[in-house]
C-alpha cells in the first residue's frame, strides 16, 4: 500500500512538472512573439527618419485594410506604453525606449529559458525512476 501511495505521489509530481514545463514553453513563445513585434517596431521607426512633414504613406488599420496618410510632424512618434497611455517621443527617445524593451524581453527570455532547461533536466532524471517504480508495481500485481 505504501509503495502504491509513493508511486501515485511520484506520478502526480511528474505530471505537475510536465505542466510547468509546458507553461514555461508557452511563456517563452509569448516573449519571442512580443520581442519580434518590438524589433519590427524599431525597424519601422528607423525607416521613418527618412520622412518629412507632408510626405504621404500607407498606414495599416487592421486586417487587409489600409489608408493613405500625410505626416504632420516628422520628428514626433506616438508610443503606446500600456494601459491606454500614449506618449509623444522624438526618434532618439523612441529608439532608446524600444532598445530598453528589447533588453527587458531578452532578460525575461533568458530567465525563462534557464528555468526551462533546469525543469527539463529534472523531468528527464525523474521519469526513468517513476517508470521503474511503475513497472515494479505492475510486476507485483501480476504475481
PyMOL commands that place a pseudoatom at each C-alpha (Angstrom):
pseudoatom trace, name=CA, resn=UNK, resi=1, chain=A, elem=C, hetatm=0, pos=[0.000, 0.000, 0.000]
pseudoatom trace, name=CA, resn=UNK, resi=2, chain=A, elem=C, hetatm=0, pos=[2.826, 2.382, 0.881]
pseudoatom trace, name=CA, resn=UNK, resi=3, chain=A, elem=C, hetatm=0, pos=[4.509, 1.647, -2.457]
pseudoatom trace, name=CA, resn=UNK, resi=4, chain=A, elem=C, hetatm=0, pos=[1.282, 2.416, -4.303]
pseudoatom trace, name=CA, resn=UNK, resi=5, chain=A, elem=C, hetatm=0, pos=[0.873, 5.762, -2.494]
pseudoatom trace, name=CA, resn=UNK, resi=6, chain=A, elem=C, hetatm=0, pos=[4.508, 6.624, -3.142]
pseudoatom trace, name=CA, resn=UNK, resi=7, chain=A, elem=C, hetatm=0, pos=[4.057, 5.784, -6.824]
pseudoatom trace, name=CA, resn=UNK, resi=8, chain=A, elem=C, hetatm=0, pos=[0.917, 7.944, -7.021]
pseudoatom trace, name=CA, resn=UNK, resi=9, chain=A, elem=C, hetatm=0, pos=[2.785, 10.870, -5.447]
pseudoatom trace, name=CA, resn=UNK, resi=10, chain=A, elem=C, hetatm=0, pos=[5.653, 10.403, -7.904]
pseudoatom trace, name=CA, resn=UNK, resi=11, chain=A, elem=C, hetatm=0, pos=[3.237, 10.306, -10.865]
pseudoatom trace, name=CA, resn=UNK, resi=12, chain=A, elem=C, hetatm=0, pos=[1.429, 13.426, -9.642]
pseudoatom trace, name=CA, resn=UNK, resi=13, chain=A, elem=C, hetatm=0, pos=[4.721, 15.177, -9.123]
pseudoatom trace, name=CA, resn=UNK, resi=14, chain=A, elem=C, hetatm=0, pos=[5.869, 14.271, -12.625]
pseudoatom trace, name=CA, resn=UNK, resi=15, chain=A, elem=C, hetatm=0, pos=[2.551, 15.422, -14.067]
pseudoatom trace, name=CA, resn=UNK, resi=16, chain=A, elem=C, hetatm=0, pos=[2.836, 18.801, -12.289]
pseudoatom trace, name=CA, resn=UNK, resi=17, chain=A, elem=C, hetatm=0, pos=[6.413, 19.223, -13.530]
pseudoatom trace, name=CA, resn=UNK, resi=18, chain=A, elem=C, hetatm=0, pos=[5.309, 18.482, -17.089]
pseudoatom trace, name=CA, resn=UNK, resi=19, chain=A, elem=C, hetatm=0, pos=[2.521, 21.068, -16.803]
pseudoatom trace, name=CA, resn=UNK, resi=20, chain=A, elem=C, hetatm=0, pos=[5.030, 23.629, -15.529]
pseudoatom trace, name=CA, resn=UNK, resi=21, chain=A, elem=C, hetatm=0, pos=[7.313, 22.699, -18.411]
pseudoatom trace, name=CA, resn=UNK, resi=22, chain=A, elem=C, hetatm=0, pos=[4.521, 23.366, -20.941]
pseudoatom trace, name=CA, resn=UNK, resi=23, chain=A, elem=C, hetatm=0, pos=[3.657, 26.639, -19.178]
pseudoatom trace, name=CA, resn=UNK, resi=24, chain=A, elem=C, hetatm=0, pos=[7.289, 27.801, -19.429]
pseudoatom trace, name=CA, resn=UNK, resi=25, chain=A, elem=C, hetatm=0, pos=[7.386, 26.818, -23.098]
pseudoatom trace, name=CA, resn=UNK, resi=26, chain=A, elem=C, hetatm=0, pos=[4.253, 28.899, -23.730]
pseudoatom trace, name=CA, resn=UNK, resi=27, chain=A, elem=C, hetatm=0, pos=[5.718, 31.856, -21.829]
pseudoatom trace, name=CA, resn=UNK, resi=28, chain=A, elem=C, hetatm=0, pos=[8.883, 31.669, -23.936]
pseudoatom trace, name=CA, resn=UNK, resi=29, chain=A, elem=C, hetatm=0, pos=[6.747, 31.633, -27.101]
pseudoatom trace, name=CA, resn=UNK, resi=30, chain=A, elem=C, hetatm=0, pos=[4.848, 34.708, -25.883]
pseudoatom trace, name=CA, resn=UNK, resi=31, chain=A, elem=C, hetatm=0, pos=[8.106, 36.546, -25.148]
pseudoatom trace, name=CA, resn=UNK, resi=32, chain=A, elem=C, hetatm=0, pos=[9.508, 35.537, -28.556]
pseudoatom trace, name=CA, resn=UNK, resi=33, chain=A, elem=C, hetatm=0, pos=[6.402, 36.841, -30.346]
pseudoatom trace, name=CA, resn=UNK, resi=34, chain=A, elem=C, hetatm=0, pos=[6.435, 40.079, -28.385]
pseudoatom trace, name=CA, resn=UNK, resi=35, chain=A, elem=C, hetatm=0, pos=[10.167, 40.514, -28.993]
pseudoatom trace, name=CA, resn=UNK, resi=36, chain=A, elem=C, hetatm=0, pos=[9.644, 40.085, -32.726]
pseudoatom trace, name=CA, resn=UNK, resi=37, chain=A, elem=C, hetatm=0, pos=[6.913, 42.746, -32.645]
pseudoatom trace, name=CA, resn=UNK, resi=38, chain=A, elem=C, hetatm=0, pos=[9.176, 45.170, -30.747]
pseudoatom trace, name=CA, resn=UNK, resi=39, chain=A, elem=C, hetatm=0, pos=[12.037, 44.571, -33.205]
pseudoatom trace, name=CA, resn=UNK, resi=40, chain=A, elem=C, hetatm=0, pos=[9.687, 45.189, -36.146]
pseudoatom trace, name=CA, resn=UNK, resi=41, chain=A, elem=C, hetatm=0, pos=[8.569, 48.413, -34.487]
pseudoatom trace, name=CA, resn=UNK, resi=42, chain=A, elem=C, hetatm=0, pos=[12.184, 49.517, -34.130]
pseudoatom trace, name=CA, resn=UNK, resi=43, chain=A, elem=C, hetatm=0, pos=[12.872, 48.843, -37.823]
pseudoatom trace, name=CA, resn=UNK, resi=44, chain=A, elem=C, hetatm=0, pos=[9.764, 50.791, -38.761]
pseudoatom trace, name=CA, resn=UNK, resi=45, chain=A, elem=C, hetatm=0, pos=[10.782, 53.757, -36.582]
pseudoatom trace, name=CA, resn=UNK, resi=46, chain=A, elem=C, hetatm=0, pos=[14.278, 53.697, -38.108]
pseudoatom trace, name=CA, resn=UNK, resi=47, chain=A, elem=C, hetatm=0, pos=[12.660, 53.809, -41.556]
pseudoatom trace, name=CA, resn=UNK, resi=48, chain=A, elem=C, hetatm=0, pos=[10.621, 56.863, -40.602]
pseudoatom trace, name=CA, resn=UNK, resi=49, chain=A, elem=C, hetatm=0, pos=[13.739, 59.017, -40.220]
pseudoatom trace, name=CA, resn=UNK, resi=50, chain=A, elem=C, hetatm=0, pos=[13.739, 59.480, -43.996]
pseudoatom trace, name=CA, resn=UNK, resi=51, chain=A, elem=C, hetatm=0, pos=[10.251, 61.015, -43.982]
pseudoatom trace, name=CA, resn=UNK, resi=52, chain=A, elem=C, hetatm=0, pos=[9.481, 64.697, -43.673]
pseudoatom trace, name=CA, resn=UNK, resi=53, chain=A, elem=C, hetatm=0, pos=[6.340, 66.694, -42.885]
pseudoatom trace, name=CA, resn=UNK, resi=54, chain=A, elem=C, hetatm=0, pos=[3.829, 66.429, -45.708]
pseudoatom trace, name=CA, resn=UNK, resi=55, chain=A, elem=C, hetatm=0, pos=[5.072, 63.059, -47.014]
pseudoatom trace, name=CA, resn=UNK, resi=56, chain=A, elem=C, hetatm=0, pos=[2.358, 60.541, -47.795]
pseudoatom trace, name=CA, resn=UNK, resi=57, chain=A, elem=C, hetatm=0, pos=[2.394, 56.962, -46.584]
pseudoatom trace, name=CA, resn=UNK, resi=58, chain=A, elem=C, hetatm=0, pos=[0.063, 53.982, -46.364]
pseudoatom trace, name=CA, resn=UNK, resi=59, chain=A, elem=C, hetatm=0, pos=[-0.990, 53.009, -42.843]
pseudoatom trace, name=CA, resn=UNK, resi=60, chain=A, elem=C, hetatm=0, pos=[-2.488, 49.602, -41.955]
pseudoatom trace, name=CA, resn=UNK, resi=61, chain=A, elem=C, hetatm=0, pos=[-5.727, 49.902, -39.986]
pseudoatom trace, name=CA, resn=UNK, resi=62, chain=A, elem=C, hetatm=0, pos=[-6.306, 46.207, -39.375]
pseudoatom trace, name=CA, resn=UNK, resi=63, chain=A, elem=C, hetatm=0, pos=[-6.662, 43.034, -41.332]
pseudoatom trace, name=CA, resn=UNK, resi=64, chain=A, elem=C, hetatm=0, pos=[-6.163, 43.796, -45.000]
pseudoatom trace, name=CA, resn=UNK, resi=65, chain=A, elem=C, hetatm=0, pos=[-7.245, 47.441, -44.832]
pseudoatom trace, name=CA, resn=UNK, resi=66, chain=A, elem=C, hetatm=0, pos=[-5.020, 50.495, -45.272]
pseudoatom trace, name=CA, resn=UNK, resi=67, chain=A, elem=C, hetatm=0, pos=[-5.454, 54.247, -45.504]
pseudoatom trace, name=CA, resn=UNK, resi=68, chain=A, elem=C, hetatm=0, pos=[-3.305, 56.949, -47.023]
pseudoatom trace, name=CA, resn=UNK, resi=69, chain=A, elem=C, hetatm=0, pos=[-1.994, 59.488, -44.520]
pseudoatom trace, name=CA, resn=UNK, resi=70, chain=A, elem=C, hetatm=0, pos=[0.210, 62.547, -44.523]
pseudoatom trace, name=CA, resn=UNK, resi=71, chain=A, elem=C, hetatm=0, pos=[2.969, 63.136, -41.994]
pseudoatom trace, name=CA, resn=UNK, resi=72, chain=A, elem=C, hetatm=0, pos=[2.173, 66.185, -39.853]
pseudoatom trace, name=CA, resn=UNK, resi=73, chain=A, elem=C, hetatm=0, pos=[5.243, 66.196, -37.643]
pseudoatom trace, name=CA, resn=UNK, resi=74, chain=A, elem=C, hetatm=0, pos=[8.013, 64.023, -38.972]
pseudoatom trace, name=CA, resn=UNK, resi=75, chain=A, elem=C, hetatm=0, pos=[10.099, 64.208, -35.792]
pseudoatom trace, name=CA, resn=UNK, resi=76, chain=A, elem=C, hetatm=0, pos=[7.388, 63.021, -33.366]
pseudoatom trace, name=CA, resn=UNK, resi=77, chain=A, elem=C, hetatm=0, pos=[6.327, 59.455, -32.697]
pseudoatom trace, name=CA, resn=UNK, resi=78, chain=A, elem=C, hetatm=0, pos=[3.365, 58.478, -30.545]
pseudoatom trace, name=CA, resn=UNK, resi=79, chain=A, elem=C, hetatm=0, pos=[4.333, 55.494, -28.394]
pseudoatom trace, name=CA, resn=UNK, resi=80, chain=A, elem=C, hetatm=0, pos=[1.835, 53.195, -26.674]
pseudoatom trace, name=CA, resn=UNK, resi=81, chain=A, elem=C, hetatm=0, pos=[3.245, 52.426, -23.226]
pseudoatom trace, name=CA, resn=UNK, resi=82, chain=A, elem=C, hetatm=0, pos=[0.335, 50.406, -21.807]
pseudoatom trace, name=CA, resn=UNK, resi=83, chain=A, elem=C, hetatm=0, pos=[-2.974, 50.901, -20.019]
pseudoatom trace, name=CA, resn=UNK, resi=84, chain=A, elem=C, hetatm=0, pos=[-4.279, 53.010, -22.922]
pseudoatom trace, name=CA, resn=UNK, resi=85, chain=A, elem=C, hetatm=0, pos=[-1.492, 55.564, -22.388]
pseudoatom trace, name=CA, resn=UNK, resi=86, chain=A, elem=C, hetatm=0, pos=[0.271, 57.079, -25.378]
pseudoatom trace, name=CA, resn=UNK, resi=87, chain=A, elem=C, hetatm=0, pos=[3.219, 59.435, -25.085]
pseudoatom trace, name=CA, resn=UNK, resi=88, chain=A, elem=C, hetatm=0, pos=[4.995, 61.549, -27.655]
pseudoatom trace, name=CA, resn=UNK, resi=89, chain=A, elem=C, hetatm=0, pos=[8.704, 60.970, -28.254]
pseudoatom trace, name=CA, resn=UNK, resi=90, chain=A, elem=C, hetatm=0, pos=[11.263, 62.021, -30.829]
pseudoatom trace, name=CA, resn=UNK, resi=91, chain=A, elem=C, hetatm=0, pos=[13.210, 59.448, -32.879]
pseudoatom trace, name=CA, resn=UNK, resi=92, chain=A, elem=C, hetatm=0, pos=[16.095, 59.160, -30.413]
pseudoatom trace, name=CA, resn=UNK, resi=93, chain=A, elem=C, hetatm=0, pos=[13.815, 58.774, -27.395]
pseudoatom trace, name=CA, resn=UNK, resi=94, chain=A, elem=C, hetatm=0, pos=[11.699, 56.245, -29.277]
pseudoatom trace, name=CA, resn=UNK, resi=95, chain=A, elem=C, hetatm=0, pos=[14.640, 54.066, -30.252]
pseudoatom trace, name=CA, resn=UNK, resi=96, chain=A, elem=C, hetatm=0, pos=[16.046, 54.275, -26.697]
pseudoatom trace, name=CA, resn=UNK, resi=97, chain=A, elem=C, hetatm=0, pos=[12.660, 53.181, -25.343]
pseudoatom trace, name=CA, resn=UNK, resi=98, chain=A, elem=C, hetatm=0, pos=[12.462, 50.322, -27.858]
pseudoatom trace, name=CA, resn=UNK, resi=99, chain=A, elem=C, hetatm=0, pos=[16.044, 49.263, -27.094]
pseudoatom trace, name=CA, resn=UNK, resi=100, chain=A, elem=C, hetatm=0, pos=[15.167, 49.101, -23.389]
pseudoatom trace, name=CA, resn=UNK, resi=101, chain=A, elem=C, hetatm=0, pos=[12.112, 46.949, -24.212]
pseudoatom trace, name=CA, resn=UNK, resi=102, chain=A, elem=C, hetatm=0, pos=[14.294, 44.618, -26.276]
pseudoatom trace, name=CA, resn=UNK, resi=103, chain=A, elem=C, hetatm=0, pos=[16.768, 44.367, -23.401]
pseudoatom trace, name=CA, resn=UNK, resi=104, chain=A, elem=C, hetatm=0, pos=[13.991, 43.525, -20.915]
pseudoatom trace, name=CA, resn=UNK, resi=105, chain=A, elem=C, hetatm=0, pos=[12.480, 40.948, -23.274]
pseudoatom trace, name=CA, resn=UNK, resi=106, chain=A, elem=C, hetatm=0, pos=[15.871, 39.286, -23.718]
pseudoatom trace, name=CA, resn=UNK, resi=107, chain=A, elem=C, hetatm=0, pos=[16.414, 39.196, -19.947]
pseudoatom trace, name=CA, resn=UNK, resi=108, chain=A, elem=C, hetatm=0, pos=[12.972, 37.674, -19.390]
pseudoatom trace, name=CA, resn=UNK, resi=109, chain=A, elem=C, hetatm=0, pos=[13.554, 35.126, -22.127]
pseudoatom trace, name=CA, resn=UNK, resi=110, chain=A, elem=C, hetatm=0, pos=[16.936, 34.172, -20.716]
pseudoatom trace, name=CA, resn=UNK, resi=111, chain=A, elem=C, hetatm=0, pos=[15.465, 33.672, -17.248]
pseudoatom trace, name=CA, resn=UNK, resi=112, chain=A, elem=C, hetatm=0, pos=[12.614, 31.553, -18.599]
pseudoatom trace, name=CA, resn=UNK, resi=113, chain=A, elem=C, hetatm=0, pos=[14.987, 29.545, -20.787]
pseudoatom trace, name=CA, resn=UNK, resi=114, chain=A, elem=C, hetatm=0, pos=[17.187, 28.779, -17.770]
pseudoatom trace, name=CA, resn=UNK, resi=115, chain=A, elem=C, hetatm=0, pos=[14.154, 27.578, -15.803]
pseudoatom trace, name=CA, resn=UNK, resi=116, chain=A, elem=C, hetatm=0, pos=[13.015, 25.583, -18.831]
pseudoatom trace, name=CA, resn=UNK, resi=117, chain=A, elem=C, hetatm=0, pos=[16.354, 23.767, -19.166]
pseudoatom trace, name=CA, resn=UNK, resi=118, chain=A, elem=C, hetatm=0, pos=[16.514, 23.045, -15.429]
pseudoatom trace, name=CA, resn=UNK, resi=119, chain=A, elem=C, hetatm=0, pos=[12.960, 21.728, -15.372]
pseudoatom trace, name=CA, resn=UNK, resi=120, chain=A, elem=C, hetatm=0, pos=[13.602, 19.611, -18.466]
pseudoatom trace, name=CA, resn=UNK, resi=121, chain=A, elem=C, hetatm=0, pos=[16.655, 18.058, -16.797]
pseudoatom trace, name=CA, resn=UNK, resi=122, chain=A, elem=C, hetatm=0, pos=[14.662, 17.369, -13.626]
pseudoatom trace, name=CA, resn=UNK, resi=123, chain=A, elem=C, hetatm=0, pos=[11.846, 15.718, -15.588]
pseudoatom trace, name=CA, resn=UNK, resi=124, chain=A, elem=C, hetatm=0, pos=[14.333, 13.619, -17.552]
pseudoatom trace, name=CA, resn=UNK, resi=125, chain=A, elem=C, hetatm=0, pos=[16.010, 12.423, -14.357]
pseudoatom trace, name=CA, resn=UNK, resi=126, chain=A, elem=C, hetatm=0, pos=[12.716, 11.698, -12.595]
pseudoatom trace, name=CA, resn=UNK, resi=127, chain=A, elem=C, hetatm=0, pos=[10.958, 9.921, -15.475]
pseudoatom trace, name=CA, resn=UNK, resi=128, chain=A, elem=C, hetatm=0, pos=[13.079, 6.722, -15.544]
pseudoatom trace, name=CA, resn=UNK, resi=129, chain=A, elem=C, hetatm=0, pos=[12.738, 6.296, -11.759]
pseudoatom trace, name=CA, resn=UNK, resi=130, chain=A, elem=C, hetatm=0, pos=[8.962, 6.678, -11.944]
pseudoatom trace, name=CA, resn=UNK, resi=131, chain=A, elem=C, hetatm=0, pos=[8.785, 4.309, -14.910]
pseudoatom trace, name=CA, resn=UNK, resi=132, chain=A, elem=C, hetatm=0, pos=[10.861, 1.756, -12.996]
pseudoatom trace, name=CA, resn=UNK, resi=133, chain=A, elem=C, hetatm=0, pos=[8.589, 2.027, -9.932]
pseudoatom trace, name=CA, resn=UNK, resi=134, chain=A, elem=C, hetatm=0, pos=[5.524, 1.720, -12.168]
pseudoatom trace, name=CA, resn=UNK, resi=135, chain=A, elem=C, hetatm=0, pos=[6.984, -1.361, -13.819]
pseudoatom trace, name=CA, resn=UNK, resi=136, chain=A, elem=C, hetatm=0, pos=[7.794, -2.912, -10.446]
pseudoatom trace, name=CA, resn=UNK, resi=137, chain=A, elem=C, hetatm=0, pos=[4.284, -2.141, -9.207]
pseudoatom trace, name=CA, resn=UNK, resi=138, chain=A, elem=C, hetatm=0, pos=[2.738, -3.779, -12.294]
pseudoatom trace, name=CA, resn=UNK, resi=139, chain=A, elem=C, hetatm=0, pos=[5.007, -6.824, -11.884]
pseudoatom trace, name=CA, resn=UNK, resi=140, chain=A, elem=C, hetatm=0, pos=[3.862, -7.090, -8.270]
pseudoatom trace, name=CA, resn=UNK, resi=141, chain=A, elem=C, hetatm=0, pos=[0.210, -7.058, -9.359]
pseudoatom trace, name=CA, resn=UNK, resi=142, chain=A, elem=C, hetatm=0, pos=[0.758, -9.814, -11.924]
pseudoatom trace, name=CA, resn=UNK, resi=143, chain=A, elem=C, hetatm=0, pos=[2.295, -12.169, -9.347]
for i in range(1, 143): cmd.bond("trace and resi %d" % i, "trace and resi %d" % (i + 1))
show_as sticks, trace
zoom trace
